[in-house]
Amino acid sequence: MRNVTLEKVFTHPVAQKYLNRSGMAHAVAVAEYAFSYAQEYHVDPDLAAKAGLLHDIGHYTWYHNGKWDFQLYKDNDIHAIKGANRAHKLLIRSGENRRAAKEIALAILLHTDSYLPEGDLHLKPLQKVVALADEADEEPAGKHHYRKMDYQTALNRIRQLDHRIDHMQNIKGQQCTS
Ligand SMILES: [Fe+2]
């Protein structure tokens, strides 16, 4: 059984503030992709969806003379580090299990290597799932951060995802007891 639903995380004022900054439509789509990839990679769909939803909450807006400055962003961005920290704090305050909060924070920390020195990262399955889900929804020049989604549509999709996660967990629970 989950301690915390996706809806509880999504509706938290801190989540709303940062999800709107980095793009609500992208966050919801990545949560859905992460849920789907979770079956393929045999990872917990609840952790995958939460990490997908929160993966970009560390973003800062990099504007220069009223326009997004991609080079400024490239040179200074640490959104995965900031996002991992923010997500961890938010999850713990929402009552998330500490082990789950750590797994989610690590998947957010490693969902991109854009801020890291050159080299290969060896990702665990949950971390891989979040990185793949992010890539699946990416658009050139960061356009995915600007796609809009209204609050009610986003909330409805998050609730649907919660139902699907509960359903998966019920099936798993039944398999364990039979
Ligand atoms: Fe992203």
Residues whose N, C-alpha, C, O or C-beta is under 5 A from the ligand:
A	BS01	LIG	D56 D134
